[in-house]
Amino acid sequence: MNLWTRIFLPFAAGYYFSYFLRNVNAVIAPELTRELGVSASDLGLLTSAYLLTFGAVQLPLGLALDRYGPRRVEATLLLIATLGCVLFALGETLPQLAVARGLIGLGVSACLMASFKAFGQWFGVERQASLNAAIMAAGGLGALTASTPLSWAIPVLGWRTVFFALSLVGLAVTILIWRSPEKPMAAAGEPFAKQLSGLVSILKSPIFWRYMPQSTLIVGGFIALQGLWAVPWLMNFSGLPREAAASHLLLMSIGMLLGFLGIAFGVGPLAARGIPAERLLQTGMGLGMLATLLIVLGIGPSEPLWFALGLVFSVGNLAYALLQKNFAGNLAGRVNTALNLMVFVGAFSIQWGFGAVVDVLQTSGLNARDAYQTTFAVLLAAQIAGWLWYLLGTRTR
């Protein structure tokens, strides 16, 4: 078998599994709300427990990937995700489900970063942006499956049966990744203090802080919306039934998938024509802000706008490859996980905070529609500020 089959496909299966689990609560939110009797803030906290543990482990994960390699690290963690799925299926209370959701987040925390590390080991640097986009396309398929297809399955199987089935999928993916090849790690014999010093140098770098606000607020915000708040927004602001809201989530996932495929196959040819990846990132994020503004204002047909939001979100992930080019190859795991930490700090804060703000606004007298609109508008303002910071860094560099 060639490298594509032996390296790419197992890690793509892992990221597909990870992204499905990230978004599953968006579709089962009505069942969780009905069975547990929780508020919007409680639902946000429950769902964002995934993001909390996912983000908290990113810095030590980068050290582990550079020392022990992507195969062993990801396969070990996926066993924790499998256990989390079983516990979520058995959970009866909000704390039990939150703990299980946190274990799932911990267990899939390496799925994307381990892929990036493996690609850096086995493929040339010139292929990193395309390969990164291709693995994100696998995640897009996971997001797509966790939309309308999942909404069809829930009434038939129930959400608990779905999570039992996901535990079996997790075990199968673990075996696939464990059987993939690996290379000796350059940092395997490196003293821990030196590894930590490399991480500190990344966190102190101005180039890192140029990318950080945009990735935290825009990419993290998209993850928070796709993973939970898109469906409640469409039901409360747009007045759609769950099936129609889930179809919007499907369109957004299709847009994201097409965007990743476009980047995977188009970055090289566009660069050859004088359109670098950095310009794609700048323009894509600007178009994303415009699509979000129209959604917040309720202007225009919603289906194309949510499709466009998924399409331009895919461009935001070019930041990983662009940032990594500024550091030595043996720091790749730490560079990617440092940026990923910021993304998931944003995703956790926004996913939890969105529900908390909605609850406060409704308590103060706003109806559900106005509360959701005001909360989304505040998020958009913060995202625009992060994008402008990135553009300012581009001009002053």
N, C-alpha and C positions, 0 to 999 in steps of 0.2 A: 504493500500500500504506500502511496506517496505521502509527503508531509501534510498536504491539505487534509487528507482523510484522517491521518493519525494525530494531528495536532489541532487543526481548526474545528473539526466536527465535534469531538468530545467537549471542548470548551464552549462551543456554540450551544450545545445541549444544556450545559450548566447555566449559561446566561439566559437562555429561553426559560428555564425553570425558575431562575431568580426573578425575572421580570413578571412572570405570571403571578408569583407569590406577592410581589410588590403591589400589584393592582387588583388582586382578587377582592379585597375588602370594599372597593368602590361599588362592585355589583351586589355583594351580599349585605351592604349597609342597611337596607330596609329590614332584612331578617334579623340582623344583630340589634337594631334599634327596637324592633317589636319584641324580641325574646328577652332582651336584657333591660328594656325600659330606660335607655341611657339618653343623655342630652347630646347636642352637637359637639360640645366640648369634650365629653367623655368618649364619644366615638372618635374624635380626632386624636385624643391621647392614646386610645387603644390601638388604632391603626398606625400611629407614628412611633409606637414602641419598636416596630421593625426598623424604622429610620434611626432611632436613638442608638440601639445596639450596633447597627450597621455602621453608623458614623463613628461611634466611640472606638471601634476597633481598627480604624483605618491606619493610624500611624504605626502601631505595633505590627499590623498586617504588612505594611511596606517593608519593615525590617525582616519579618519572617520570609516574605517572598524573595528578597535578595539573599537571604542566608540558606533557606531550605528548598526553594524552588516552587514553582506554581503547582505542579502535580500533587505533591504531598500535602501542601497547605490547603488547597481547595478540596481535595478528596476528604481530608479529615474534618473540615468545617461542614461539609455537606451532610455528614452523619448527624450533626447537631440540628441542621435544618429539617432533616427527616424526623427526628424526635419531636421537634417543634410542631410539625404538621399533625402528628399523632395527638399531642397534648391539646392542640387547638380544637381538634375534632371532639375531644372528650371534655373540654372546658364547659363549666356551667355558670361561672361568675365573671365579672369584669376583670378582677385581678388575675384569675387563672388564665383567661384569654390573653391578657396583656403580657404575662410572663411567656406564654407559648409564642405569641407574636414576636416578642423580643428574641427568643431562641431562633426563630426562623430568620430574623434579620441578621443575627450573628452568623448563622450557618451559611447564608448566601453572600456574606460580605466580601468574599474573595472572587466571586464569579467573573466580574468584569476585569478587575485589576490583575488577577492571575492570567487571564487571557492576554492582556497587554504585555505582561512579563514574558509569557511563553512566545508570543510573536516576536518580541525583541530578541529572544535567544535564537530563534530558528530562521527568521526572515530578515532581509536587509532593511536598513532605516528608511530607504525610499518607499518601502511598501507599508510602513506603519499606519499612515492616515487611512489608506484603503482597507487594510485589514481591520483596523479599529472600527471603521464604519460597517464592515461586513459583520463583525461580531455584534455590533449594536443592532443590525438588521435582524439577527436572531432574537435579540431582546424585543424588537418590534413585533415579531411573530408571537412572542409570549404575551405581549400587551394586547395584540389583536385577539388572541384566543380567550383572554380574560375580559372580554367585552360581551358582544352579542352571543357568541357560542356558549359562554358561561351562563349568561342570563337565561338561555334555553334549558340548560342542564339543571339549574338550581331548583325549579319547581318539581322536576322529575326525581332527582336524586337527593336533594337536600344538601345544605352546605357542609354538614358534618361528613357525609359520605364522600364529597368532593375532596375534603382534606385527608381522609384516609387514603384515597386514591393517589393524592399528591405525595404522600409519604413513600409509596411504592415507586413512583417516578423518581423521587430523590435518591432512593437506594440504587436504582438502575443507572442514573447519571454518575453517581459516586464510583461505581464499578468501571464505567467507561473512562473516566478521567484517571483513575488509579492505573489503568492499563496503558495509558499514553506514555510515550518516551520522555526522557528528561536529559538535560545536560548538567555537568558539574557546575556548581554555582561559584562565581568569582568571589563573592563575599562570604563564602562558607567558612573560611578560616580567618576572616577579618575580625579583629577585636570588637566587642560590643560598643566600647567607647568611641571607636572610630566610626562605626555604623551610625551611632547616635549623632556624632559630629556632622556627618553628611546630611542627616535629616535637619539638623539645626541650620545648616547653611542654606538649605532649600527654603525653610520658613523665613529666613532673614533676607532672602533675595528680593529685590525690587520687582523683578520680572514676575515672580510668583504673585505678588500683591497687585500687579496689574491685572492679572486674569481672575483673581479670587472673587471680587465683588460681583462681577457679571455672572460667573458660574454659580455662585452661592444663591443669588436672588432669582436669576432667570431659569437656569437649568434646575436648581433646587425647587423653585416655584412650580415649574412644569411637573416635576415629579410629584409634588404635593397635590396638585390638581388632578393629575391622571390617576394617582393612587387612591384618591378618596373624593375630593370636593367637586370634580367635574359633574358627576351624576346628581348630587344634591343641588348644585347650582342650577343645572338644567331643569330639575324638577321644581325648585322653589322660585327661581327668577324667570325662567321661560315657561313654566307651567306644563312641562311635558310629563307624560307617564314614564315609568321606569324603562319600558321597552324602547321607547323613542330616545330616552336619554342614553341608554346603553348603545343604541345605534350611532349616536354622536361619538361616543367613546370609541366605537369601532372605526368610524371615519378618521378620527384623530390618530388612531393606531396605524391605519393604512397609510395616512400621510407621513407618519414617522418612519414607517418601514420603507416607503418609496424614497424618502429623503436619505436614509442610510444607504440604500442601494445606489442612489445617484452619486453620493459621495464616494462610495467604494469603487465605482467604475469611472467616475468623472473627475476626481481630484487631479490625477496625473495628466490627462488631456487638457484640462483647463489651465494647469500650471504651465504646460507647454505653449499655451496661447497667451501667456502673460497675465493670467488671473490667479494669483496665489491663494493658498488656503486661508491666509489671514484676512484677505478681502472678503472671502465667502463668509467668514465668521462675523465680520463687522456688518455686512449687509443683511445676512440672515437674521441676526439678533434685532436689527432695526425693523425688519418686516414683521418679526414676531411681536414687537411692541405695538406696531400698528394693528395687527390682527387682534391682540388682546384689548386694545382700546375700543375697537368696534364691538367686541363681545361685551365689554363692560357697559357700553352705552346702549347696547341692544340695537345697533344699526346694521341693517343688511341681513340676508338669510344666514341662519346659524350654522347649517351644515358645512358650507364652504369655509367658513371662518374657523371652525374647529378642525377641519381637515388641514387648513393652512397652518394652524398652530402646531399640529403634529409635524408637518413638513419642515417648518423652520426650526423647531426644537432640535431636530437631528443635527443641524449645523453647529449648535452649541458644543457638541462633543468633539469638534475639531480642536478645542482648547487643550485637550490632553496631549495630542501629538505635537501641537505647536509649542507647548510649554516644555515637553520632554526634550525637544531639540536643543534647548539651552543648557542642558546638563549632561554630565558624563553618563555613558551607557550603564555602568554598574549602579547608578542611582535611580534607574528607571522605576523600580518598584516603589521607592520612597517618594519620587516626584508625583507619580500618578495617584498614590494613596493620599498624599498631602492635599492635592486638589480635590480628590473625591471626598475627603473629610469635610472640606468646606461646602461642597455641594450638598452633602447629607445633613450637615448642621443647618443649612438653609431649608432643606426639605422637611426636616423634623420640626424646626421652629415654625415654619409656615403652615404645615399640616395641622399641628396642634393649635397654633395661634389663630388660624383662620376660624376654627370652630369656636374658640374662646371669644373672639371679637364679635362673631355673629350672635352668640348668647348674650353678651353685654348689651349690644345694640337693641336686641329684641326686648331685653329686660327694661331698657330705657324708654321703650314705647314704639320703636320702629317695627313695621311689619316685616315678615320674612323676606319678601322681595327686596325691599330697600336695605335691609341689614346685609344681605348677601352682596348687593351692588356696592355699597359703601366699603365693605371689607375688601372686595376685589379691586376697587379703585385705589385703596391705600397700598395694596400689594403692587399694583402696576406702577405707581409713583416711585416706589423703592426700586423696582426693576429698571426703570428708565434712568435713575441715578447711577445704578451699577453699570449700565451700558455706556453712559456718557463718560464715566471714569475710565472705562477701557479705551474709548476713542481718544480721550485726552492723553492717555499713556502712549497711544500709537503716534500721536503728533509730536510729543516731547521726547520720544525715544531717540 
